[in-house]
Amino acid sequence: LKGTALDASFVLDAPAGKHGFVQRDGDSFVCVDDSGSKTPIKFFGTNIGGKGAFPDTHEEADMLADSIAAAGFNLVRVHNIDGVSVPNVFDNADSGKKLSDKQMDKLCYLLSALKQRGIYYFLDQTVARKIYADDGTEDYDKIKSAKAVCYFDETLIGILENYSEMFLGYYNKYTGCKIGDDSALALIDLNNEDDLIPFDIRTLIGTHYYDDYKKLYNE
């Protein structure tokens, strides 16, 4: 807990991002500032998922950030914020064309609270985003989420590109910049666990997805 003998928050270098954006340098990470100066950084991280990414109050978000900092973590992976679990960034709406300002405000405050304490964040952008009727793709109801098919279906690729623009371009009033422009953003997972190996393509038989996949594979 914050303020106890086991509070390890003193090891954090707050605020996160003050040395510039995180970049790869060989097999290590460095922060690079505007002058090109490099500051080595290592990450010790944990996860926040689903409802945990949307604290109902600022006080709750601050308590969560304090606990994470006290444990000595300097990175948080924000996971499963786009669908299935409720709440999510779309606020369980029947469309994926607009982010919920209500839910994004909760998420943005949490990201700001983490940043102030020296905690970087790792965003799982797409984990379980469903395909909505107004996404404009055939057989939208035949796939549960935007995984695997996004490798070869041009319409779905465009849908996820638009989602990226909305999400990373969202202005966080608590940090004073867009999410994608925040130097406290260390890592992004554009699409979590989406490869074709565990994906059972047979579930798409009878849809245009299967026909397209078979054609591409044979070519």
Secondary structure by P-SEA (a helix, b strand, c coil): ccccccccccccccccccccbbbbcccbbbbbccccbbbbbbbbcccccccccccccaaaaaaaaaaaaaacccbbbbccccccccccccccccccccccaaaaaaaaaaaaaaaaacbbbbbccccccccccccccccccccccccccccccaaaaaaaaaaaaaaaaccccccccccccccccccccccccccccccccccccccaaaaaaaaaaac
